[in-house]
Amino acid sequence: MIKDLIVISKGILFRMQCNQKKLNSIQSLRGLAAMLVVMFHFRTDLATDFPVANWLFAQGAIGVDLFFMISGFIVYYVTLNEKNGIKSSEAFLIKRVCRIFPPYFIATLFIAGNSWDKWSSTLRSFSFLPADITQAAPYFGYPRLFVGWSLNYEFVFYTICGFALLFRKHKHIIITVIISSFVALPRLANNYDIPLPNINYGYRGYLALMTNAMMLEFLAGIFIGHIAINKRLYHSRCAGWVVIFLSTTYYIYILLGFGNAPGNGNYDFAAASFFLLLSLSCYEYQYGINAPKFLTSIGTISFSIYLMHPHGLSLARKLISRHYHGSFTGVTTTLMALIFTALFSMAFYKSFEVGLSNHLRRKLLNKLHKPVIAVS
């Protein structure tokens, strides 16, 4: 009995310590996801000199699926003890808005353009609405900064979470009911025999996003968070490493294009991301993980990398096409794009993702928590 109490106490203490710091496994997987997306977009240039690059990174878009599940996990992680109703909801939305809006807006303004059509596309991007609902799901066209299509889903998910926090201890149930209902009901009412994420019902605005199966990946992340924090998945370190090895092998298998249903939101991408995140996060909660600093460092600035790598690639292509006409132009372009991406991302992270976003968040949160003085 005493031994059981000691084990439980140690488990509680470890969880308390984990709640006070960043999770290494999550930061590492963020870094991995960012690198996969970058190489997915850089692969065509690299493949002009090394055709194998097109095969190696053709499924790099799986990084987006991993990002979505990480977002779900983090929402569960940061809202687990939030039970203050409207105050929790307001604080959560302020933090999420300040985290996403300023960096995305500024990154988009860099390519706003010099015509009304381009500015119209830029302004529409700021609404997080699908660019064109007639286009293929789950992308529904691309905003001015093309990677912003995934942020449309993030915006909808965070809005649902903010609403669900009003229900205090039932918040995660409410999130599950809302998302699963919006995805399942249209599918039951329509006869489609194509994968859920690829169905375009023709719905307008945010409804097109809410009814797409990509939203289920956020729920998968919440479920993983619940398992990792509240359950004991492994009975030994050895068993944990075996599961991590198997999930990593499966992820690489899908990444190299050996699956049957690849694509954002489809089974292969979703399942591989699910098992990788589940195996690593559960192991860290039980035993801790010393992740590679290289990956965790990339994970820390992963959002800036996600926003900046299109700019790095664009600038590299322009410079190479104008000033370099030698051999290995594809490799040179890729290397230059990687260097620009690294420099832009570090500067952007300090100035905007941390500097500006944190400044706005502090001001808004201070205003929110400012005591009201009664006037007699």
C-alpha positions in Angstrom: 0.0 0.0 0.0 2.8 2.4 1.0 4.7 1.5 -2.2 1.6 2.2 -4.3 1.2 5.6 -2.6 4.8 6.5 -3.3 4.4 5.5 -7.0 1.3 7.6 -7.3 2.9 10.6 -5.6 5.9 10.4 -7.9 3.5 10.2 -10.9 1.6 13.3 -9.7 4.9 15.2 -9.0 6.2 14.3 -12.5 3.0 15.5 -14.1 3.1 18.7 -12.2 6.7 19.2 -13.3 5.7 18.5 -16.9 2.8 21.0 -16.7 5.4 23.7 -15.9 7.6 23.2 -18.9 7.6 22.5 -22.6 7.3 18.9 -23.5 10.4 17.8 -25.4 8.6 15.2 -27.5 6.0 17.8 -28.7 8.7 20.3 -29.5 10.7 17.7 -31.4 7.7 16.6 -33.4 7.0 20.2 -34.2 10.5 20.5 -35.5 10.1 17.3 -37.6 6.7 18.5 -39.0 8.2 21.9 -40.0 11.2 20.3 -41.8 8.9 17.9 -43.7 6.7 20.7 -44.9 9.7 22.7 -45.9 11.3 19.9 -47.9 8.0 19.1 -49.5 7.8 22.6 -51.0 11.6 22.6 -51.8 11.7 19.2 -53.4 11.0 20.2 -57.0 14.1 22.4 -57.2 16.3 19.8 -55.5 14.8 17.1 -57.8 16.2 18.9 -60.9 19.6 17.7 -59.9 18.7 14.7 -57.7 15.4 13.1 -58.9 15.3 10.9 -55.8 14.4 14.0 -53.8 11.0 14.0 -55.4 10.4 10.5 -54.0 12.0 11.2 -50.6 9.9 14.3 -49.9 6.8 13.8 -52.0 4.8 12.9 -48.9 6.2 15.7 -46.7 2.8 17.3 -46.5 2.2 14.8 -43.7 3.8 17.4 -41.5 0.5 19.3 -41.6 -1.4 16.4 -40.2 1.2 16.1 -37.4 0.8 19.8 -36.7 -3.0 19.4 -36.4 -2.7 16.6 -33.9 -0.1 18.5 -31.9 -2.5 21.4 -31.8 -5.2 19.2 -30.4 -2.8 17.8 -27.8 -1.7 21.2 -26.7 -5.3 22.4 -26.3 -6.0 19.5 -24.0 -2.7 20.1 -22.2 -3.3 23.8 -21.5 -7.0 23.7 -20.8 -7.0 20.6 -18.6 -7.4 22.6 -15.3 -9.4 25.6 -16.8 -12.7 25.7 -15.0 -13.5 29.4 -14.9 -16.0 29.6 -17.7 -16.1 32.8 -19.5 -12.8 34.0 -18.0 -11.0 30.9 -19.2 -12.6 31.3 -22.6 -11.5 34.9 -23.0 -8.0 34.2 -21.9 -7.7 31.2 -24.2 -8.9 33.1 -27.2 -6.6 36.1 -26.5 -3.6 33.8 -26.3 -4.5 32.0 -29.4 -5.3 35.1 -31.4 -2.1 36.8 -30.3 -0.2 33.7 -31.2 -1.5 33.3 -34.7 -2.9 36.6 -36.0 0.0 39.1 -35.9 2.7 36.7 -37.4 0.3 35.4 -40.1 -0.8 38.9 -41.0 2.7 40.3 -41.2 4.0 37.3 -43.2 1.1 37.8 -45.6 1.7 41.5 -46.0 5.2 40.8 -47.2 3.6 39.5 -50.4 0.4 41.6 -50.4 1.1 42.8 -54.0 0.6 46.0 -55.9 -2.9 45.6 -57.4 -6.4 45.6 -56.0 -6.9 41.9 -56.9 -3.9 40.9 -55.0 -4.8 43.1 -52.0 -8.4 41.7 -52.1 -6.9 38.2 -51.9 -4.7 39.4 -49.0 -7.5 40.9 -47.0 -9.7 37.8 -47.5 -6.8 35.7 -46.1 -7.1 37.7 -42.9 -10.6 36.4 -42.4 -9.4 32.7 -42.3 -12.1 31.9 -44.8 -11.6 29.3 -47.6 -10.2 31.0 -50.7 -12.5 29.2 -53.2 -15.0 26.6 -52.1 -15.3 25.3 -55.6 -11.7 23.9 -55.4 -10.7 20.5 -54.1 -11.0 19.7 -50.4 -9.5 20.0 -47.9 -7.6 23.0 -49.2 -10.5 24.9 -50.9 -8.0 27.0 -52.8 -5.1 28.8 -51.3 -4.9 32.2 -49.6 -2.3 34.9 -50.6 0.3 33.1 -48.5 -0.5 29.6 -49.6 0.5 27.8 -46.4 -2.3 29.7 -44.7 -4.9 27.2 -45.8 -4.1 25.1 -42.7 -4.4 28.1 -40.4 -8.0 28.4 -41.5 -8.7 25.1 -39.8 -6.6 26.1 -36.8 -8.7 29.3 -36.4 -12.0 27.3 -36.6 -10.7 24.8 -34.1 -9.6 27.4 -31.6 -12.9 29.2 -31.9 -14.7 26.0 -31.0 -12.4 25.4 -28.1 -13.0 28.9 -26.8 -16.7 28.3 -26.9 -16.4 24.9 -25.2 -14.5 26.4 -22.3 -17.7 28.0 -21.2 -18.8 24.6 -20.2 -16.0 24.2 -17.7 -15.3 20.5 -16.8 -17.3 19.3 -19.8 -15.3 21.3 -22.3 -13.5 18.4 -24.0 -16.8 16.6 -24.4 -18.3 19.6 -26.0 -15.4 20.0 -28.4 -15.8 16.3 -29.4 -19.5 16.5 -29.9 -19.3 19.7 -32.0 -16.5 18.5 -34.3 -17.7 14.9 -34.7 -21.3 16.1 -35.4 -20.3 18.6 -38.1 -18.1 16.1 -39.8 -20.4 13.1 -39.5 -23.9 14.5 -40.2 -23.2 15.8 -43.7 -21.5 12.5 -44.6 -24.5 10.5 -43.5 -26.8 12.8 -45.4 -24.8 12.5 -48.7 -23.8 9.5 -50.6 -20.1 9.8 -51.3 -17.7 7.0 -51.9 -14.5 9.0 -51.7 -12.3 9.7 -48.6 -13.9 12.0 -46.1 -11.2 14.8 -46.3 -11.6 15.0 -50.1 -15.4 15.5 -50.0 -16.5 19.0 -51.1 -20.1 19.5 -50.1 -20.2 22.9 -51.6 -20.8 24.6 -48.3 -19.7 28.2 -48.0 -17.4 29.9 -45.5 -16.4 28.3 -42.3 -19.0 25.5 -42.8 -16.8 24.1 -45.5 -13.9 23.8 -43.0 -16.0 22.5 -40.0 -17.5 19.7 -42.1 -14.2 18.5 -43.4 -12.6 15.4 -41.9 -9.3 17.3 -41.3 -11.0 18.6 -38.1 -11.0 15.0 -36.7 -7.2 15.2 -36.4 -7.6 17.9 -33.7 -9.8 15.5 -31.9 -7.2 12.8 -32.3 -4.7 15.1 -30.6 -7.1 15.7 -27.7 -7.6 12.0 -27.3 -3.8 11.5 -27.2 -3.4 14.2 -24.6 -6.0 12.4 -22.4 -4.3 9.1 -22.7 -0.8 10.5 -22.2 -1.7 12.5 -19.1 -4.2 10.2 -17.4 -3.2 6.7 -18.4 -0.2 4.5 -18.0 0.4 3.1 -21.5 3.7 1.3 -20.9 4.7 -1.2 -18.2 8.4 -0.8 -18.8 10.9 1.4 -20.6 11.8 -1.4 -22.9 8.2 -1.8 -24.0 8.0 1.9 -24.6 11.0 2.0 -26.9 9.7 -1.0 -28.8 6.4 0.9 -29.5 8.3 4.1 -30.4 10.5 2.1 -32.8 7.4 0.5 -34.5 5.5 3.8 -34.7 8.6 5.6 -36.1 9.1 2.8 -38.7 5.5 3.0 -39.7 5.7 6.8 -40.1 8.8 6.5 -42.3 7.0 3.8 -44.3 4.2 6.2 -45.1 6.5 9.1 -45.6 8.4 7.2 -48.3 5.1 6.6 -50.2 4.4 3.0 -49.4 0.9 3.5 -48.1 -2.4 3.1 -49.9 -4.2 6.3 -48.9 -1.8 9.2 -48.6 -2.9 12.9 -48.5 -3.8 15.4 -45.9 -6.5 14.0 -43.6 -6.5 10.6 -45.3 -5.9 7.4 -43.4 -2.2 6.9 -44.0 -1.2 10.4 -42.9 -3.6 10.5 -40.0 -2.7 7.0 -38.6 1.0 7.5 -38.9 0.9 10.8 -37.2 -1.4 9.5 -34.5 0.8 6.6 -33.5 4.0 8.6 -33.6 2.5 11.3 -31.3 0.8 8.8 -29.0 3.9 6.7 -28.5 6.3 9.6 -27.8 4.0 11.7 -25.6 3.0 8.7 -23.5 6.6 7.7 -23.0 7.6 11.2 -22.0 4.9 11.4 -19.4 6.0 8.2 -17.8 9.7 8.3 -18.1 10.8 11.6 -19.6 12.6 12.1 -22.9 15.9 13.9 -23.7 15.2 15.0 -27.2 17.8 16.2 -29.7 18.4 19.9 -29.1 18.5 20.4 -32.9 14.9 19.2 -33.2 13.6 21.0 -30.2 15.2 24.3 -31.4 13.5 24.0 -34.7 10.3 23.1 -33.0 10.5 26.3 -30.9 10.5 28.4 -34.1 8.4 26.0 -36.2 5.5 28.5 -36.7 7.9 31.1 -38.0 9.6 28.5 -40.3 6.1 27.5 -41.6 5.3 31.1 -42.4 8.8 32.2 -43.7 9.9 29.2 -45.9 7.8 30.3 -48.9 9.5 33.7 -48.8 12.9 32.0 -48.5 12.2 29.8 -51.5 10.8 32.7 -53.6 13.8 34.9 -53.0 16.3 32.1 -53.7 14.6 31.3 -57.0 14.7 34.9 -58.1 18.3 35.4 -57.2 19.4 32.1 -58.9 17.4 32.8 -62.1 18.9 36.3 -62.4 22.5 35.8 -61.3 23.5 32.1 -61.5 23.6 30.1 -64.7 26.0 27.3 -63.8 25.5 23.7 -63.0 23.5 22.3 -60.1 21.0 25.2 -60.0 18.5 23.0 -58.2 20.8 22.2 -55.3 22.1 25.8 -55.2 18.5 27.1 -55.1 17.6 24.7 -52.3 20.6 25.4 -50.2 20.1 29.1 -50.6 16.4 28.8 -49.8 17.2 26.8 -46.6 19.7 29.5 -45.5 17.2 32.3 -46.2 14.5 30.3 -44.3 16.7 29.9 -41.3 17.7 33.6 -41.2 14.2 34.9 -41.8 12.6 32.5 -39.3 14.9 33.4 -36.4 14.5 37.1 -37.0 10.7 36.7 -37.5 10.4 34.6 -34.3 12.2 37.2 -32.2 10.5 40.2 -33.6 7.0 39.1 -34.2 6.1 35.6 -33.0 7.6 36.4 -29.6 8.1 40.1 -29.4 4.9 41.5 -30.9 2.7 38.6 -30.0 3.7 38.5 -26.4 3.4 42.3 -26.1 -0.2 42.2 -27.4 -1.0 39.2 -25.3 0.2 40.9 -22.1 -1.7 44.1 -22.8 -4.9 42.3 -23.5 -4.6 39.9 -20.6 -3.8 42.7 -18.2 -6.8 44.5 -19.4 -8.9 41.4 -19.0 -7.8 40.8 -15.4 -7.8 44.4 -14.4 -10.1 44.8 -11.4 -13.3 46.8 -11.8 -13.6 49.7 -9.4 -17.1 50.5 -8.4 -18.2 54.1 -8.8 -20.5 55.3 -6.0 
